[in-house]
C-alpha cells in the first residue's frame, strides 16, 4: 500500500459555535446526512467542529484544498455503528482522486478528536 496524501487540521471550537448559529453556514458546509446525524448528538459544537476539521484535512490530503470545484459538502463524514467516523466515497471524490493520483483503487482513513477549545482531524488517502 502506498500513501497518496496526508492532511491534518485544527479548529477552534468557539469559531464553529458562532458559525453554526447561522443556518446558511450549516447548509453550505454539511451534507443532509451529517445534519440529520447531528440531531442525535448532545455536543453539537464538538460534532460540527470535528467534521469541519475533517473536511479541511481531507482537502489537504488531496493536495488541492477547496479548489477545482471541490466543496465542503462533497466531503461527507458519517459514523459507523460503533461510532467510528469515516469518509463516504462518492462519484465526485472518486473522480478527483483518480484524476489527481492516476489510480483506480484507494482507501480513506480518518481520525478526529476534540478538547474543550479545539477539534482536530487527521486524514490519509492510500492506494489499495
N, CA, C and O atoms as a Tinker XYZ file with bonds, in Angstrom:
   512  protein
     1  N      0.832000   -1.183000    0.000000    73     2
     2  CA     0.000000    0.000000    0.000000    64     1     3
     3  C      0.879000    1.251000    0.000000    63     2     4     5
     4  O      1.950000    1.275000    0.606000    81     3
     5  N      0.418000    2.255000   -0.670000    73     3     6
     6  CA     1.173000    3.496000   -0.785000    64     5     7
     7  C      0.301000    4.670000   -0.331000    63     6     8     9
     8  O     -0.840000    4.821000   -0.768000    81     7
     9  N      0.862000    5.488000    0.546000    73     7    10
    10  CA     0.138000    6.679000    0.982000    64     9    11
    11  C      0.218000    7.726000   -0.122000    63    10    12    13
    12  O      1.306000    8.079000   -0.578000    81    11
    13  N     -0.932000    8.213000   -0.544000    73    11    14
    14  CA    -1.012000    9.215000   -1.604000    64    13    15
    15  C     -1.108000   10.626000   -1.047000    63    14    16    17
    16  O     -0.609000   11.575000   -1.653000    81    15
    17  N     -1.748000   10.762000    0.101000    73    15    18
    18  CA    -1.921000   12.082000    0.684000    64    17    19
    19  C     -2.228000   12.020000    2.161000    63    18    20    21
    20  O     -2.911000   11.114000    2.638000    81    19
    21  N     -1.706000   13.010000    2.879000    73    19    22
    22  CA    -1.943000   13.147000    4.313000    64    21    23
    23  C     -2.395000   14.582000    4.568000    63    22    24    25
    24  O     -1.843000   15.523000    3.996000    81    23
    25  N     -3.385000   14.745000    5.414000    73    23    26
    26  CA    -3.850000   16.078000    5.770000    64    25    27
    27  C     -4.213000   16.143000    7.241000    63    26    28    29
    28  O     -4.692000   15.170000    7.823000    81    27
    29  N     -3.978000   17.294000    7.824000    73    27    30
    30  CA    -4.328000   17.499000    9.229000    64    29    31
    31  C     -4.914000   18.898000    9.370000    63    30    32    33
    32  O     -4.536000   19.811000    8.637000    81    31
    33  N     -5.827000   19.061000   10.304000    73    31    34
    34  CA    -6.399000   20.381000   10.544000    64    33    35
    35  C     -6.807000   20.490000   12.009000    63    34    36    37
    36  O     -7.141000   19.498000   12.658000    81    35
    37  N     -6.770000   21.718000   12.510000    73    35    38
    38  CA    -7.225000   22.013000   13.870000    64    37    39
    39  C     -8.154000   23.212000   13.790000    63    38    40    41
    40  O     -7.899000   24.160000   13.048000    81    39
    41  N     -9.230000   23.161000   14.556000    73    39    42
    42  CA   -10.259000   24.200000   14.529000    64    41    43
    43  C    -10.524000   24.665000   15.955000    63    42    44    45
    44  O    -10.577000   23.858000   16.883000    81    43
    45  N    -10.686000   25.956000   16.117000    73    43    46
    46  CA   -11.100000   26.493000   17.402000    64    45    47
    47  C    -12.615000   26.309000   17.522000    63    46    48    49
    48  O    -13.371000   26.855000   16.719000    81    47
    49  N    -13.052000   25.554000   18.504000    73    47    50
    50  CA   -14.474000   25.225000   18.646000    64    49    51
    51  C    -15.353000   26.467000   18.784000    63    50    52    53
    52  O    -16.485000   26.481000   18.302000    81    51
    53  N    -14.846000   27.495000   19.429000    73    51    54
    54  CA   -15.602000   28.726000   19.614000    64    53    55
    55  C    -15.989000   29.345000   18.266000    63    54    56    57
    56  O    -17.080000   29.896000   18.115000    81    55
    57  N    -15.093000   29.247000   17.304000    73    55    58
    58  CA   -15.357000   29.785000   15.963000    64    57    59
    59  C    -16.519000   29.048000   15.297000    63    58    60    61
    60  O    -17.385000   29.669000   14.683000    81    59
    61  N    -16.531000   27.721000   15.423000    73    59    62
    62  CA   -17.604000   26.925000   14.824000    64    61    63
    63  C    -18.906000   27.131000   15.597000    63    62    64    65
    64  O    -19.984000   27.150000   15.003000    81    63
    65  N    -18.811000   27.285000   16.915000    73    63    66
    66  CA   -20.007000   27.535000   17.725000    64    65    67
    67  C    -20.743000   28.779000   17.232000    63    66    68    69
    68  O    -21.971000   28.783000   17.138000    81    67
    69  N    -19.996000   29.827000   16.919000    73    67    70
    70  CA   -20.605000   31.051000   16.397000    64    69    71
    71  C    -21.170000   30.827000   15.000000    63    70    72    73
    72  O    -22.251000   31.319000   14.676000    81    71
    73  N    -20.438000   30.084000   14.173000    73    71    74
    74  CA   -20.853000   29.878000   12.782000    64    73    75
    75  C    -22.113000   29.029000   12.658000    63    74    76    77
    76  O    -22.953000   29.301000   11.800000    81    75
    77  N    -22.259000   28.006000   13.498000    73    75    78
    78  CA   -23.410000   27.105000   13.342000    64    77    79
    79  C    -24.729000   27.742000   13.776000    63    78    80    81
    80  O    -25.798000   27.169000   13.564000    81    79
    81  N    -24.655000   28.903000   14.372000    73    79    82
    82  CA   -25.893000   29.644000   14.685000    64    81    83
    83  C    -26.573000   30.115000   13.403000    63    82    84    85
    84  O    -27.775000   30.378000   13.387000    81    83
    85  N    -25.791000   30.216000   12.329000    73    83    86
    86  CA   -26.312000   30.666000   11.038000    64    85    87
    87  C    -26.681000   29.432000   10.204000    63    86    88    89
    88  O    -25.795000   28.672000    9.813000    81    87
    89  N    -27.969000   29.223000    9.928000    73    87    90
    90  CA   -28.385000   28.048000    9.153000    64    89    91
    91  C    -27.767000   28.004000    7.749000    63    90    92    93
    92  O    -27.594000   26.922000    7.187000    81    91
    93  N    -27.439000   29.150000    7.189000    73    91    94
    94  CA   -26.805000   29.168000    5.871000    64    93    95
    95  C    -25.415000   28.536000    5.930000    63    94    96    97
    96  O    -24.994000   27.868000    4.986000    81    95
    97  N    -24.708000   28.747000    7.034000    73    95    98
    98  CA   -23.391000   28.129000    7.206000    64    97    99
    99  C    -23.525000   26.608000    7.227000    63    98   100   101
   100  O    -22.819000   25.912000    6.497000    81    99
   101  N    -24.425000   26.090000    8.057000    73    99   102
   102  CA   -24.545000   24.636000    8.170000    64   101   103
   103  C    -25.005000   24.011000    6.849000    63   102   104   105
   104  O    -24.543000   22.927000    6.495000    81   103
   105  N    -25.891000   24.663000    6.128000    73   103   106
   106  CA   -26.355000   24.129000    4.841000    64   105   107
   107  C    -25.261000   24.165000    3.784000    63   106   108   109
   108  O    -25.248000   23.331000    2.878000    81   107
   109  N    -24.342000   25.121000    3.890000    73   107   110
   110  CA   -23.256000   25.246000    2.908000    64   109   111
   111  C    -22.122000   24.256000    3.190000    63   110   112   113
   112  O    -21.437000   23.826000    2.262000    81   111
   113  N    -21.918000   23.892000    4.447000    73   111   114
   114  CA   -20.767000   23.076000    4.844000    64   113   115
   115  C    -21.114000   21.597000    5.004000    63   114   116   117
   116  O    -20.316000   20.737000    4.628000    81   115
   117  N    -22.274000   21.290000    5.547000    73   115   118
   118  CA   -22.605000   19.918000    5.941000    64   117   119
   119  C    -23.678000   19.308000    5.039000    63   118   120   121
   120  O    -24.591000   19.997000    4.584000    81   119
   121  N    -23.548000   17.998000    4.789000    73   119   122
   122  CA   -24.496000   17.286000    3.938000    64   121   123
   123  C    -25.797000   17.020000    4.706000    63   122   124   125
   124  O    -25.826000   17.103000    5.934000    81   123
   125  N    -26.863000   16.702000    3.979000    73   123   126
   126  CA   -28.112000   16.350000    4.666000    64   125   127
   127  C    -27.955000   15.201000    5.667000    63   126   128   129
   128  O    -28.567000   15.231000    6.736000    81   127
   129  N    -27.145000   14.192000    5.335000    73   127   130
   130  CA   -26.920000   13.073000    6.269000    64   129   131
   131  C    -26.195000   13.552000    7.526000    63   130   132   133
   132  O    -26.528000   13.131000    8.634000    81   131
   133  N    -25.215000   14.423000    7.358000    73   131   134
   134  CA   -24.489000   14.949000    8.514000    64   133   135
   135  C    -25.412000   15.786000    9.395000    63   134   136   137
   136  O    -25.344000   15.707000   10.621000    81   135
   137  N    -26.263000   16.577000    8.779000    73   135   138
   138  CA   -27.208000   17.400000    9.543000    64   137   139
   139  C    -28.209000   16.508000   10.282000    63   138   140   141
   140  O    -28.565000   16.782000   11.428000    81   139
   141  N    -28.655000   15.446000    9.623000    73   139   142
   142  CA   -29.588000   14.518000   10.267000    64   141   143
   143  C    -28.914000   13.832000   11.458000    63   142   144   145
   144  O    -29.508000   13.713000   12.530000    81   143
   145  N    -27.670000   13.382000   11.264000    73   143   146
   146  CA   -26.950000   12.709000   12.343000    64   145   147
   147  C    -26.691000   13.665000   13.512000    63   146   148   149
   148  O    -26.645000   13.235000   14.665000    81   147
   149  N    -26.522000   14.954000   13.222000    73   147   150
   150  CA   -26.239000   15.928000   14.289000    64   149   151
   151  C    -27.382000   16.030000   15.293000    63   150   152   153
   152  O    -27.168000   16.415000   16.443000    81   151
   153  N    -28.582000   15.691000   14.868000    73   151   154
   154  CA   -29.744000   15.769000   15.755000    64   153   155
   155  C    -29.684000   14.731000   16.877000    63   154   156   157
   156  O    -30.382000   14.861000   17.882000    81   155
   157  N    -28.852000   13.703000   16.706000    73   155   158
   158  CA   -28.770000   12.632000   17.698000    64   157   159
   159  C    -27.633000   12.832000   18.698000    63   158   160   161
   160  O    -27.491000   12.033000   19.624000    81   159
   161  N    -26.822000   13.873000   18.536000    73   159   162
   162  CA   -25.686000   14.088000   19.440000    64   161   163
   163  C    -25.980000   15.230000   20.410000    63   162   164   165
   164  O    -26.704000   16.171000   20.084000    81   163
   165  N    -25.413000   15.130000   21.590000    73   163   166
   166  CA   -25.627000   16.169000   22.596000    64   165   167
   167  C    -24.676000   17.343000   22.404000    63   166   168   169
   168  O    -25.074000   18.498000   22.561000    81   167
   169  N    -23.420000   17.055000   22.064000    73   167   170
   170  CA   -22.413000   18.106000   21.900000    64   169   171
   171  C    -22.361000   18.547000   20.437000    63   170   172   173
   172  O    -21.515000   18.085000   19.672000    81   171
   173  N    -23.256000   19.429000   20.064000    73   171   174
   174  CA   -23.351000   19.904000   18.673000    64   173   175
   175  C    -22.078000   20.617000   18.230000    63   174   176   177
   176  O    -21.622000   20.427000   17.102000    81   175
   177  N    -21.505000   21.433000   19.103000    73   175   178
   178  CA   -20.293000   22.183000   18.736000    64   177   179
   179  C    -19.156000   21.214000   18.429000    63   178   180   181
   180  O    -18.455000   21.380000   17.431000    81   179
   181  N    -18.969000   20.217000   19.265000    73   179   182
   182  CA   -17.934000   19.216000   19.020000    64   181   183
   183  C    -18.188000   18.452000   17.735000    63   182   184   185
   184  O    -17.269000   18.217000   16.951000    81   183
   185  N    -19.425000   18.067000   17.523000    73   183   186
   186  CA   -19.804000   17.322000   16.318000    64   185   187
   187  C    -19.458000   18.116000   15.059000    63   186   188   189
   188  O    -18.773000   17.614000   14.167000    81   187
   189  N    -19.932000   19.349000   14.996000    73   187   190
   190  CA   -19.701000   20.155000   13.793000    64   189   191
   191  C    -18.239000   20.576000   13.650000    63   190   192   193
   192  O    -17.725000   20.644000   12.533000    81   191
   193  N    -17.569000   20.856000   14.759000    73   191   194
   194  CA   -16.160000   21.263000   14.708000    64   193   195
   195  C    -15.284000   20.134000   14.178000    63   194   196   197
   196  O    -14.419000   20.358000   13.331000    81   195
   197  N    -15.508000   18.929000   14.673000    73   195   198
   198  CA   -14.704000   17.791000   14.232000    64   197   199
   199  C    -14.929000   17.519000   12.742000    63   198   200   201
   200  O    -13.979000   17.209000   12.023000    81   199
   201  N    -16.147000   17.631000   12.283000    73   199   202
   202  CA   -16.418000   17.404000   10.867000    64   201   203
   203  C    -15.834000   18.512000    9.998000    63   202   204   205
   204  O    -15.353000   18.252000    8.894000    81   203
   205  N    -15.874000   19.722000   10.484000    73   203   206
   206  CA   -15.254000   20.825000    9.731000    64   205   207
   207  C    -13.758000   20.553000    9.584000    63   206   208   209
   208  O    -13.211000   20.673000    8.488000    81   207
   209  N    -13.099000   20.190000   10.677000    73   207   210
   210  CA   -11.665000   19.883000   10.639000    64   209   211
   211  C    -11.397000   18.693000    9.721000    63   210   212   213
   212  O    -10.399000   18.687000    8.999000    81   211
   213  N    -12.266000   17.691000    9.736000    73   211   214
   214  CA   -12.081000   16.505000    8.898000    64   213   215
   215  C    -12.194000   16.847000    7.411000    63   214   216   217
   216  O    -11.468000   16.292000    6.587000    81   215
   217  N    -13.089000   17.746000    7.078000    73   215   218
   218  CA   -13.237000   18.171000    5.680000    64   217   219
   219  C    -12.001000   18.956000    5.233000    63   218   220   221
   220  O    -11.508000   18.763000    4.122000    81   219
   221  N    -11.514000   19.822000    6.083000    73   219   222
   222  CA   -10.298000   20.579000    5.773000    64   221   223
   223  C     -9.105000   19.630000    5.626000    63   222   224   225
   224  O     -8.315000   19.770000    4.692000    81   223
   225  N     -8.971000   18.673000    6.538000    73   223   226
   226  CA    -7.858000   17.719000    6.483000    64   225   227
   227  C     -7.916000   16.900000    5.192000    63   226   228   229
   228  O     -6.886000   16.630000    4.576000    81   227
   229  N     -9.112000   16.511000    4.793000    73   227   230
   230  CA    -9.259000   15.727000    3.557000    64   229   231
   231  C     -8.855000   16.542000    2.336000    63   230   232   233
   232  O     -8.187000   16.031000    1.437000    81   231
   233  N     -9.256000   17.799000    2.305000    73   231   234
   234  CA    -8.887000   18.642000    1.151000    64   233   235
   235  C     -7.373000   18.808000    1.070000    63   234   236   237
   236  O     -6.817000   18.918000   -0.022000    81   235
   237  N     -6.712000   18.826000    2.213000    73   235   238
   238  CA    -5.245000   18.910000    2.246000    64   237   239
   239  C     -4.618000   17.588000    1.795000    63   238   240   241
   240  O     -3.601000   17.588000    1.101000    81   239
   241  N     -5.218000   16.470000    2.185000    73   239   242
   242  CA    -4.707000   15.168000    1.748000    64   241   243
   243  C     -4.821000   15.029000    0.232000    63   242   244   245
   244  O     -3.977000   14.397000   -0.404000    81   243
   245  N     -5.858000   15.617000   -0.339000    73   243   246
   246  CA    -5.994000   15.628000   -1.793000    64   245   247
   247  C     -4.903000   16.468000   -2.462000    63   246   248   249
   248  O     -4.549000   16.248000   -3.620000    81   247
   249  N     -4.385000   17.426000   -1.710000    73   247   250
   250  CA    -3.355000   18.305000   -2.257000    64   249   251
   251  C     -3.912000   19.489000   -3.012000    63   250   252   253
   252  O     -3.166000   20.218000   -3.666000    81   251
   253  N     -5.225000   19.692000   -2.927000    73   251   254
   254  CA    -5.853000   20.772000   -3.687000    64   253   255
   255  C     -6.449000   21.865000   -2.813000    63   254   256   257
   256  O     -6.585000   23.007000   -3.253000    81   255
   257  N     -6.806000   21.524000   -1.577000    73   255   258
   258  CA    -7.620000   22.447000   -0.812000    64   257   259
   259  C     -8.993000   22.511000   -1.477000    63   258   260   261
   260  O     -9.354000   21.632000   -2.261000    81   259
   261  N     -9.735000   23.530000   -1.167000    73   259   262
   262  CA   -11.066000   23.673000   -1.765000    64   261   263
   263  C    -10.971000   24.495000   -3.042000    63   262   264   265
   264  O    -11.330000   25.672000   -3.082000    81   263
   265  N    -10.474000   23.836000   -4.081000    73   263   266
   266  CA   -10.361000   24.412000   -5.427000    64   265   267
   267  C    -10.866000   23.387000   -6.423000    63   266   268   269
   268  O    -11.297000   22.294000   -6.054000    81   267
   269  N    -10.804000   23.752000   -7.660000    73   267   270
   270  CA   -11.153000   22.816000   -8.748000    64   269   271
   271  C    -12.518000   22.183000   -8.517000    63   270   272   273
   272  O    -12.692000   20.973000   -8.664000    81   271
   273  N    -13.470000   23.012000   -8.157000    73   271   274
   274  CA   -14.853000   22.572000   -8.000000    64   273   275
   275  C    -15.069000   21.611000   -6.818000    63   274   276   277
   276  O    -16.049000   20.866000   -6.807000    81   275
   277  N    -14.171000   21.618000   -5.832000    73   275   278
   278  CA   -14.362000   20.821000   -4.621000    64   277   279
   279  C    -15.006000   21.710000   -3.561000    63   278   280   281
   280  O    -14.507000   22.793000   -3.253000    81   279
   281  N    -16.117000   21.238000   -3.012000    73   279   282
   282  CA   -16.846000   21.983000   -1.992000    64   281   283
   283  C    -16.907000   21.180000   -0.694000    63   282   284   285
   284  O    -16.699000   19.967000   -0.696000    81   283
   285  N    -17.190000   21.857000    0.400000    73   283   286
   286  CA   -17.286000   21.193000    1.700000    64   285   287
   287  C    -18.302000   20.050000    1.676000    63   286   288   289
   288  O    -18.057000   18.986000    2.244000    81   287
   289  N    -19.438000   20.272000    1.019000    73   287   290
   290  CA   -20.492000   19.254000    1.012000    64   289   291
   291  C    -20.139000   18.039000    0.162000    63   290   292   293
   292  O    -20.821000   17.017000    0.239000    81   291
   293  N    -19.088000   18.132000   -0.647000    73   291   294
   294  CA   -18.637000   16.978000   -1.423000    64   293   295
   295  C    -17.974000   15.938000   -0.522000    63   294   296   297
   296  O    -17.881000   14.764000   -0.882000    81   295
   297  N    -17.518000   16.372000    0.642000    73   295   298
   298  CA   -16.832000   15.505000    1.602000    64   297   299
   299  C    -17.808000   15.222000    2.735000    63   298   300   301
   300  O    -18.227000   16.132000    3.451000    81   299
   301  N    -18.163000   13.962000    2.887000    73   299   302
   302  CA   -19.157000   13.588000    3.898000    64   301   303
   303  C    -18.531000   12.659000    4.931000    63   302   304   305
   304  O    -17.823000   11.714000    4.582000    81   303
   305  N    -18.797000   12.934000    6.197000    73   303   306
   306  CA   -18.299000   12.120000    7.300000    64   305   307
   307  C    -19.494000   11.558000    8.060000    63   306   308   309
   308  O    -20.349000   12.302000    8.540000    81   307
   309  N    -19.535000   10.249000    8.161000    73   307   310
   310  CA   -20.604000    9.555000    8.874000    64   309   311
   311  C    -19.940000    8.622000    9.898000    63   310   312   313
   312  O    -18.777000    8.249000    9.740000    81   311
   313  N    -20.671000    8.256000   10.926000    73   311   314
   314  CA   -20.159000    7.313000   11.923000    64   313   315
   315  C    -20.769000    5.934000   11.698000    63   314   316   317
   316  O    -21.946000    5.806000   11.359000    81   315
   317  N    -19.945000    4.903000   11.892000    73   315   318
   318  CA   -20.469000    3.545000   11.802000    64   317   319
   319  C    -21.226000    3.209000   13.095000    63   318   320   321
   320  O    -21.379000    4.062000   13.969000    81   319
   321  N    -21.691000    1.978000   13.204000    73   319   322
   322  CA   -22.492000    1.560000   14.366000    64   321   323
   323  C    -21.736000    1.652000   15.684000    63   322   324   325
   324  O    -22.340000    1.809000   16.745000    81   323
   325  N    -20.405000    1.552000   15.610000    73   323   326
   326  CA   -19.574000    1.630000   16.814000    64   325   327
   327  C    -19.157000    3.067000   17.128000    63   326   328   329
   328  O    -18.500000    3.320000   18.138000    81   327
   329  N    -19.537000    4.001000   16.266000    73   327   330
   330  CA   -19.214000    5.407000   16.489000    64   329   331
   331  C    -17.987000    5.898000   15.750000    63   330   332   333
   332  O    -17.656000    7.082000   15.820000    81   331
   333  N    -17.302000    5.004000   15.038000    73   331   334
   334  CA   -16.094000    5.388000   14.311000    64   333   335
   335  C    -16.464000    6.243000   13.090000    63   334   336   337
   336  O    -17.294000    5.834000   12.278000    81   335
   337  N    -15.855000    7.419000   12.960000    73   335   338
   338  CA   -16.149000    8.262000   11.801000    64   337   339
   339  C    -15.390000    7.767000   10.568000    63   338   340   341
   340  O    -14.289000    7.225000   10.666000    81   339
   341  N    -16.008000    7.968000    9.419000    73   339   342
   342  CA   -15.350000    7.603000    8.163000    64   341   343
   343  C    -15.831000    8.528000    7.045000    63   342   344   345
   344  O    -16.922000    9.093000    7.100000    81   343
   345  N    -14.968000    8.661000    6.021000    73   343   346
   346  CA   -15.325000    9.426000    4.832000    64   345   347
   347  C    -16.174000    8.542000    3.925000    63   346   348   349
   348  O    -15.890000    7.357000    3.754000    81   347
   349  N    -17.206000    9.127000    3.354000    73   347   350
   350  CA   -18.084000    8.420000    2.427000    64   349   351
   351  C    -17.536000    8.604000    1.011000    63   350   352   353
   352  O    -17.297000    9.727000    0.568000    81   351
   353  N    -17.342000    7.485000    0.309000    73   351   354
   354  CA   -16.913000    7.561000   -1.099000    64   353   355
   355  C    -18.116000    7.970000   -1.939000    63   354   356   357
   356  O    -19.213000    7.438000   -1.772000    81   355
   357  N    -17.902000    8.908000   -2.831000    73   355   358
   358  CA   -18.942000    9.285000   -3.774000    64   357   359
   359  C    -18.305000    9.475000   -5.151000    63   358   360   361
   360  O    -17.082000    9.435000   -5.284000    81   359
   361  N    -19.122000    9.676000   -6.154000    73   359   362
   362  CA   -18.619000    9.760000   -7.529000    64   361   363
   363  C    -17.658000   10.929000   -7.723000    63   362   364   365
   364  O    -16.629000   10.782000   -8.382000    81   363
   365  N    -17.981000   12.072000   -7.161000    73   363   366
   366  CA   -17.151000   13.256000   -7.368000    64   365   367
   367  C    -15.765000   13.085000   -6.738000    63   366   368   369
   368  O    -14.753000   13.370000   -7.378000    81   367
   369  N    -15.719000   12.626000   -5.497000    73   367   370
   370  CA   -14.439000   12.421000   -4.815000    64   369   371
   371  C    -13.634000   11.343000   -5.540000    63   370   372   373
   372  O    -12.427000   11.492000   -5.730000    81   371
   373  N    -14.295000   10.265000   -5.941000    73   371   374
   374  CA   -13.611000    9.200000   -6.677000    64   373   375
   375  C    -12.983000    9.747000   -7.952000    63   374   376   377
   376  O    -11.834000    9.436000   -8.267000    81   375
   377  N    -13.724000   10.546000   -8.670000    73   375   378
   378  CA   -13.218000   11.130000   -9.928000    64   377   379
   379  C    -12.007000   12.040000   -9.667000    63   378   380   381
   380  O    -11.026000   12.000000  -10.409000    81   379
   381  N    -12.082000   12.848000   -8.622000    73   379   382
   382  CA   -10.971000   13.755000   -8.286000    64   381   383
   383  C     -9.724000   12.953000   -7.924000    63   382   384   385
   384  O     -8.627000   13.272000   -8.383000    81   383
   385  N     -9.882000   11.923000   -7.110000    73   383   386
   386  CA    -8.738000   11.113000   -6.692000    64   385   387
   387  C     -8.144000   10.369000   -7.881000    63   386   388   389
   388  O     -6.924000   10.317000   -8.032000    81   387
   389  N     -8.983000    9.803000   -8.714000    73   387   390
   390  CA    -8.483000    9.082000   -9.882000    64   389   391
   391  C     -7.727000   10.017000  -10.828000    63   390   392   393
   392  O     -6.712000    9.635000  -11.410000    81   391
   393  N     -8.225000   11.229000  -10.972000    73   391   394
   394  CA    -7.559000   12.199000  -11.848000    64   393   395
   395  C     -6.252000   12.705000  -11.221000    63   394   396   397
   396  O     -5.222000   12.736000  -11.894000    81   395
   397  N     -6.282000   13.096000   -9.956000    73   395   398
   398  CA    -5.103000   13.674000   -9.293000    64   397   399
   399  C     -3.975000   12.670000   -9.104000    63   398   400   401
   400  O     -2.803000   13.008000   -9.266000    81   399
   401  N     -4.333000   11.427000   -8.759000    73   399   402
   402  CA    -3.308000   10.448000   -8.410000    64   401   403
   403  C     -3.118000    9.360000   -9.467000    63   402   404   405
   404  O     -2.246000    8.503000   -9.326000    81   403
   405  N     -3.931000    9.391000  -10.523000    73   403   406
   406  CA    -3.822000    8.416000  -11.618000    64   405   407
   407  C     -3.926000    6.975000  -11.111000    63   406   408   409
   408  O     -3.121000    6.116000  -11.470000    81   407
   409  N     -4.923000    6.734000  -10.276000    73   407   410
   410  CA    -5.160000    5.405000   -9.715000    64   409   411
   411  C     -6.638000    5.069000   -9.799000    63   410   412   413
   412  O     -7.470000    5.942000  -10.043000    81   411
   413  N     -6.958000    3.799000   -9.594000    73   411   414
   414  CA    -8.358000    3.378000   -9.599000    64   413   415
   415  C     -8.859000    3.014000   -8.210000    63   414   416   417
   416  O     -9.990000    3.341000   -7.850000    81   415
   417  N     -8.024000    2.342000   -7.432000    73   415   418
   418  CA    -8.461000    1.844000   -6.122000    64   417   419
   419  C     -7.740000    2.574000   -4.996000    63   418   420   421
   420  O     -6.527000    2.778000   -5.035000    81   419
   421  N     -8.512000    2.957000   -4.005000    73   419   422
   422  CA    -7.962000    3.726000   -2.890000    64   421   423
   423  C     -8.808000    3.524000   -1.647000    63   422   424   425
   424  O     -9.939000    3.040000   -1.710000    81   423
   425  N     -8.231000    3.907000   -0.513000    73   423   426
   426  CA    -8.921000    3.866000    0.779000    64   425   427
   427  C     -8.714000    5.202000    1.477000    63   426   428   429
   428  O     -7.750000    5.922000    1.218000    81   427
   429  N     -9.645000    5.508000    2.366000    73   427   430
   430  CA    -9.537000    6.693000    3.212000    64   429   431
   431  C     -9.352000    6.249000    4.658000    63   430   432   433
   432  O     -9.858000    5.207000    5.074000    81   431
   433  N     -8.617000    7.058000    5.412000    73   431   434
   434  CA    -8.505000    6.851000    6.848000    64   433   435
   435  C     -8.730000    8.187000    7.527000    63   434   436   437
   436  O     -8.268000    9.221000    7.045000    81   435
   437  N     -9.437000    8.165000    8.644000    73   435   438
   438  CA    -9.782000    9.399000    9.346000    64   437   439
   439  C     -9.688000    9.185000   10.850000    63   438   440   441
   440  O    -10.162000    8.181000   11.382000    81   439
   441  N     -9.073000   10.139000   11.517000    73   439   442
   442  CA    -9.068000   10.173000   12.971000    64   441   443
   443  C     -9.432000   11.588000   13.392000    63   442   444   445
   444  O     -8.834000   12.558000   12.927000    81   443
   445  N    -10.413000   11.697000   14.270000    73   443   446
   446  CA   -10.820000   13.014000   14.762000    64   445   447
   447  C    -10.842000   13.009000   16.285000    63   446   448   449
   448  O    -11.057000   11.974000   16.917000    81   447
   449  N    -10.614000   14.190000   16.860000    73   447   450
   450  CA   -10.589000   14.311000   18.311000    64   449   451
   451  C    -10.921000   15.746000   18.687000    63   450   452   453
   452  O    -10.780000   16.664000   17.880000    81   451
   453  N    -11.362000   15.922000   19.921000    73   451   454
   454  CA   -11.609000   17.282000   20.384000    64   453   455
   455  C    -11.342000   17.402000   21.879000    63   454   456   457
   456  O    -11.363000   16.426000   22.629000    81   455
   457  N    -11.097000   18.617000   22.263000    73   455   458
   458  CA   -10.962000   19.022000   23.653000    64   457   459
   459  C    -11.888000   20.214000   23.828000    63   458   460   461
   460  O    -12.632000   20.563000   22.912000    81   459
   461  N    -11.849000   20.824000   24.968000    73   459   462
   462  CA   -12.764000   21.924000   25.253000    64   461   463
   463  C    -12.667000   23.045000   24.207000    63   462   464   465
   464  O    -13.691000   23.532000   23.727000    81   463
   465  N    -11.453000   23.450000   23.859000    73   463   466
   466  CA   -11.276000   24.604000   22.969000    64   465   467
   467  C    -11.027000   24.248000   21.507000    63   466   468   469
   468  O    -11.248000   25.083000   20.629000    81   467
   469  N    -10.569000   23.017000   21.225000    73   467   470
   470  CA   -10.136000   22.695000   19.868000    64   469   471
   471  C    -10.637000   21.336000   19.407000    63   470   472   473
   472  O    -10.884000   20.434000   20.208000    81   471
   473  N    -10.781000   21.216000   18.081000    73   471   474
   474  CA   -11.048000   19.936000   17.433000    64   473   475
   475  C     -9.985000   19.746000   16.368000    63   474   476   477
   476  O     -9.518000   20.705000   15.752000    81   475
   477  N     -9.613000   18.493000   16.163000    73   475   478
   478  CA    -8.570000   18.202000   15.191000    64   477   479
   479  C     -8.950000   16.957000   14.378000    63   478   480   481
   480  O     -9.718000   16.106000   14.827000    81   479
   481  N     -8.390000   16.884000   13.179000    73   479   482
   482  CA    -8.640000   15.726000   12.319000    64   481   483
   483  C     -7.377000   15.416000   11.535000    63   482   484   485
   484  O     -6.594000   16.303000   11.197000    81   483
   485  N     -7.202000   14.128000   11.256000    73   483   486
   486  CA    -6.076000   13.627000   10.505000    64   485   487
   487  C     -6.630000   12.697000    9.422000    63   486   488   489
   488  O     -7.366000   11.758000    9.722000    81   487
   489  N     -6.275000   12.963000    8.170000    73   487   490
   490  CA    -6.800000   12.184000    7.037000    64   489   491
   491  C     -5.659000   11.574000    6.235000    63   490   492   493
   492  O     -4.605000   12.187000    6.063000    81   491
   493  N     -5.884000   10.369000    5.753000    73   491   494
   494  CA    -4.927000    9.704000    4.869000    64   493   495
   495  C     -5.699000    9.147000    3.678000    63   494   496   497
   496  O     -6.782000    8.582000    3.830000    81   495
   497  N     -5.123000    9.317000    2.497000    73   495   498
   498  CA    -5.612000    8.673000    1.299000    64   497   499
   499  C     -4.537000    7.671000    0.887000    63   498   500   501
   500  O     -3.370000    8.029000    0.727000    81   499
   501  N     -4.939000    6.424000    0.718000    73   499   502
   502  CA    -3.981000    5.355000    0.433000    64   501   503
   503  C     -4.376000    4.597000   -0.820000    63   502   504   505
   504  O     -5.553000    4.311000   -1.038000    81   503
   505  N     -3.400000    4.276000   -1.634000    73   503   506
   506  CA    -3.632000    3.421000   -2.804000    64   505   507
   507  C     -3.834000    1.999000   -2.304000    63   506   508   509
   508  O     -3.091000    1.524000   -1.445000    81   507
   509  N     -4.848000    1.317000   -2.847000    73   507   510
   510  CA    -5.078000   -0.067000   -2.411000    64   509   511
   511  C     -4.925000   -1.037000   -3.572000    63   510   512
   512  O     -5.082000   -2.245000   -3.393000    81   511
